[in-house]
Amino acid sequence: MSNADSTQSVLNRVTDRDVLRRIGLYAVMYGLAIVFFVPYWRMFQLSVTPMSVLSQGGFHWIPPELTFAVWQRYLLQEPIIYQWAFNTFLVASITTAIVLVVDSMIAFSITRLDWPGQGIILAVIMASFMIPGYVNIIPLYTLINDLGLMNSYWAIILPFAAGPLGVFLLVQFFRDIPEELEEAARLDGFSSLRIYARIILPLSTPILTALGLFVFIWSWNQFLWPLIVLNDDALYTLPIGVVTLRDVNALAPNVIMTSLALASLPLFIVFLLFQDKLISSVQMQAGTG
Amino acid sequence: MSNVETTGTRSPSRWERLFDRSTRELLVGMLFAAPYLVLFSVFLLYPLLKGLYMSLHEWNFLEPSKSTFVGLENYTRLLEDPAFWNALWNTLEFVGLTVPLIVGISLVLALGLNKELVGSRVLQFVYFSPYVLTVSVVGIVWAQMFAQGGVGTQYLGWLFEGSPLNSKFWAMPAIVVTTVWWQAGFYFAVLLAARQNVPARLYEAARLDGAGPWRMFRDVTLPHMKNALLFVVIASTIFQFQVFGQPYLMTKGGPVGSTETLVYYLYELGFQTRELGFGAAVGYTLLLILVGVSMLNYVLVGTNDE
């Protein structure tokens, strides 16, 4: 009896401690989530607070009055945000398409074909991996200027597409595709182009999706470089556009916050749709680090 | 290919008769490699070399032919320029505060979410989502939060008397907080995967040995996450070293230059005062610093794999 009692009390202690631990865990994780959520709440909350409340000053978590006037204005009356969103979409999609095609082609050439000098070329590309994009901006600026590409989307797309990350990822992935598949295809008389298009690319869908998603997001979000090479409102991308809206509406936080929320929506939707894909893509990148 | 010919399923094409196999592979190989190599040479290698060349000149933007060779003068001027040292110091302060916070917070998030929690997908969404925002959204929202009457001054106003963004001391920490919120989610995802890859049987074994949570963390979790943690430290260091958007949007490098970072300084030289030769020298110096960080990475990871 006493034996059973003590077992029981040990069990109780263990479960008590476990319960406490779980409560602590939930408190920390949800507490942090609330902290992480505050900027989103402020963005939304200020965007629906009428100017009459804002101009009184004072701090609110929940505005005493609501208005969707600014949302209406940007969604229905002023097309500028749509224009910028379209521009950004154009830049990001073209960049992504170029990166996927061009990077997979060279990765195919280096890993599946055999020609002299490919080792050196790969080494040079890998070494350039250490060079962070921003350190090159001044010479790149003079180059873009000489090529007459200022104020054009190619000025944003081409330097981005020259980055080595995609080649790096794809070379690693293509290397692990078994040779046998390709040899069988060669015996059947497949040309290199068909092997690339019919065998290697379909087998690489996961890594291509991962790369594509990230290139799209990064190029969508570029800030410094478009700020330098674009100087025409109509050509602006969203990240640059919202800054000019802020400068114009410095005294109207509701206008600023609405434009920020609208500017964030497209990628938020992408993230909602591809949450798992995106998270696992992060891990693929890190796997190569 | 000879196989194909002997089995007679296909006769050699003109292309195959014209070149032997290795020449064909070279031609096809170059054809596949060419598009990227053109982009790479024109938009990455060439600017890199041109940057070195420019940094040795007093560069004339409008008429480059009128640029004069000055040797290492731009570099010696750089070393004597207090604005450079200020920017370097600010960048180091920023990186030194941001990286440990990112590593710590993303590790806590990853270890916490590794347990089965109700609502873990929602939590994951909340932690990771700031990463998909552009820096201008992040910078402007947080500038508002730290402005007079924002959340920051409402609750922490006693610390900085007015907005932290107007304080020489607090402006940088405010930018650090902003950056941690923006970036931690990415590294959280990296660390979560690393944690999930630690074999569960190791924890079973440790439990049988009577190890408590702390010992399991120290002897099982940490050693198995070492590579991922190293990746997080190096990748975030290199990325944060290039901080630009947050100070540009939140403080314009102020007050009194206290948040002017290296890339910000580079931006001003290149695109406001147009000292392109000198700016290129700053770019090259930044490059050397970051290559140094990367080399350190290779050294650390290299010894680690053995």
Interface residues (C-beta under 8 A of the other chain):
Chain A: L25 Y26 V28 M29 Y30 L32 A33 F36 F37 V38 P39 R42 M43 L46 G57 G58 F59 V101 V102 D103 M105 I106 F108 S109 I110 L113 D114 W115 P116 Q118 I121 V124 I125 S128 M130 I131 P132 G133 Y134 V135 N136 I137 I138 P139 L140 Y141 T142 L143 L158 P159 A161 A162 G163 P164 V167 R186 L187 D188 G189 S192 Y196 I217 W220 N221 F223 L224 I228 L238 P239 I240 V242 V243 R246 P253 I256 M257 L260 A263 S264 L267 F268 V270 F271 L272 Q275 L278 I279 S280 V282 Q283 A286 G289
Chain B: M1 N3 V4 T9 R10 S22 E25 L26 V28 G29 M30 L31 F32 A33 P35 Y36 L37 L39 F40 V42 F43 L44 L45 Y46 P47 L48 K50 G51 M54 F61 P64 I105 V108 L109 G112 L113 K115 L117 V118 G119 R121 V122 L123 Q124 F125 V126 Y127 F128 S129 P130 V132 L133 T134 V135 S136 V137 V138 I140 V141 W142 Q144 M145 G149 G150 V151 Q154 W181 F186 A189 V190 L192 A193 A194 A228 F231 V232 I234 A235 I238 F241 Q242 F244 G245 L249 V263 L266 Y267 L269 G270 F271 L276 G279 A280 G283 Y284 L286 L287 L290 V291 S294 M295
